[in-house]
Amino acid sequence: MNNYEILYILSDKQDADAKKALVEKFKALVSEYGEATVDEWGSRKLAYPIQTKISGKHFTGHYVLMKFTAPPEIPAEIERQMRISDDIIRFMIERV
C-alpha cells in the first residue's frame, strides 16, 4: 500500500450537486482500499485559460485535493476514469 495525492480541477460550469457527486465518485474508488481524505479548495481563477473540446474555454475551476492509501494499480484506474470525464479540466497524481 502506497500513499498518494491527487489534485484535480473540476469545471466551474456545472452546479454544486454535480461537483459533489464527482468528488464522492473518486473518493469511493479509493475508500474500499484504505482511508481517503478530501480537501476542497473551492473555485479559483486559473493561471491561464484552458480550452477543452466539449465545454469551451475555462477561466476558473473548482480545486480538489485528495490524499489516500491504495495498492499501486489504483492510481492507473483513477487516471483512466478522470481522462474519460468531461468535467475534469486537469489532474495530477503523485506518490508521496
PLY file of the C-alpha trace (Angstrom):
ply
format ascii 1.0
element vertex 96
property float x
property float y
property float z
element edge 95
property int vertex1
property int vertex2
end_header
0.00 0.00 0.00
1.33 3.38 -1.03
0.35 6.93 -0.10
-0.89 9.15 -2.94
-2.15 12.68 -3.53
-4.38 13.78 -6.37
-5.00 17.41 -7.19
-7.72 17.86 -9.76
-9.70 20.77 -11.18
-13.40 20.44 -11.89
-15.26 22.57 -14.40
-16.97 25.59 -12.81
-19.69 25.39 -15.47
-21.57 22.67 -13.56
-23.75 23.04 -10.49
-22.73 22.28 -6.90
-24.54 18.92 -6.80
-22.67 17.65 -9.87
-19.34 18.73 -8.36
-20.15 16.98 -5.09
-21.16 13.81 -6.96
-17.84 13.74 -8.84
-15.83 14.23 -5.65
-17.76 11.39 -3.98
-17.28 9.16 -7.03
-13.49 9.43 -6.89
-13.44 9.13 -3.11
-15.50 5.93 -3.32
-12.98 4.42 -5.76
-10.20 4.52 -3.18
-12.13 4.25 0.09
-12.57 0.48 -0.24
-8.76 0.04 -0.15
-7.93 2.46 2.64
-8.55 5.89 4.08
-9.19 8.85 1.82
-9.32 12.49 2.90
-10.74 15.16 0.61
-9.91 18.84 0.89
-11.98 21.06 -1.39
-10.25 24.36 -2.08
-13.23 25.86 -3.88
-13.39 27.93 -7.04
-10.27 29.82 -8.05
-9.06 31.69 -11.07
-6.80 29.62 -13.32
-3.28 30.87 -14.13
-4.18 30.81 -17.82
-7.36 29.96 -19.77
-7.77 26.26 -20.57
-9.58 25.22 -23.74
-11.50 21.91 -23.73
-13.24 20.27 -26.67
-16.63 19.83 -25.03
-17.22 22.82 -22.76
-15.05 25.55 -24.32
-12.73 27.95 -22.53
-12.33 27.85 -18.75
-11.14 30.84 -16.72
-11.97 29.43 -13.26
-12.07 25.94 -11.77
-13.05 24.10 -8.59
-9.89 22.68 -6.98
-9.94 19.41 -5.00
-7.03 17.73 -3.16
-7.46 14.08 -2.19
-4.95 12.08 -0.11
-5.31 8.32 0.09
-3.62 4.96 0.63
-4.03 2.28 -2.05
-2.32 -0.51 -3.97
-0.17 0.55 -6.97
-2.79 -0.33 -9.62
-5.49 2.01 -8.27
-3.96 5.34 -9.47
-3.97 4.00 -13.05
-7.69 3.27 -12.78
-8.40 6.72 -11.31
-6.39 8.33 -14.12
-8.36 6.35 -16.72
-11.68 7.50 -15.28
-10.54 11.12 -15.00
-9.45 11.16 -18.65
-12.89 9.90 -19.69
-14.79 12.54 -17.68
-15.52 15.80 -19.49
-15.91 17.68 -16.20
-12.27 17.24 -15.12
-10.14 20.04 -16.59
-6.75 18.96 -15.23
-5.41 16.45 -12.71
-2.11 15.32 -11.24
-1.44 12.13 -9.25
1.68 11.95 -7.08
3.05 9.19 -4.87
4.03 10.64 -1.51
0 1
1 2
2 3
3 4
4 5
5 6
6 7
7 8
8 9
9 10
10 11
11 12
12 13
13 14
14 15
15 16
16 17
17 18
18 19
19 20
20 21
21 22
22 23
23 24
24 25
25 26
26 27
27 28
28 29
29 30
30 31
31 32
32 33
33 34
34 35
35 36
36 37
37 38
38 39
39 40
40 41
41 42
42 43
43 44
44 45
45 46
46 47
47 48
48 49
49 50
50 51
51 52
52 53
53 54
54 55
55 56
56 57
57 58
58 59
59 60
60 61
61 62
62 63
63 64
64 65
65 66
66 67
67 68
68 69
69 70
70 71
71 72
72 73
73 74
74 75
75 76
76 77
77 78
78 79
79 80
80 81
81 82
82 83
83 84
84 85
85 86
86 87
87 88
88 89
89 90
90 91
91 92
92 93
93 94
94 95
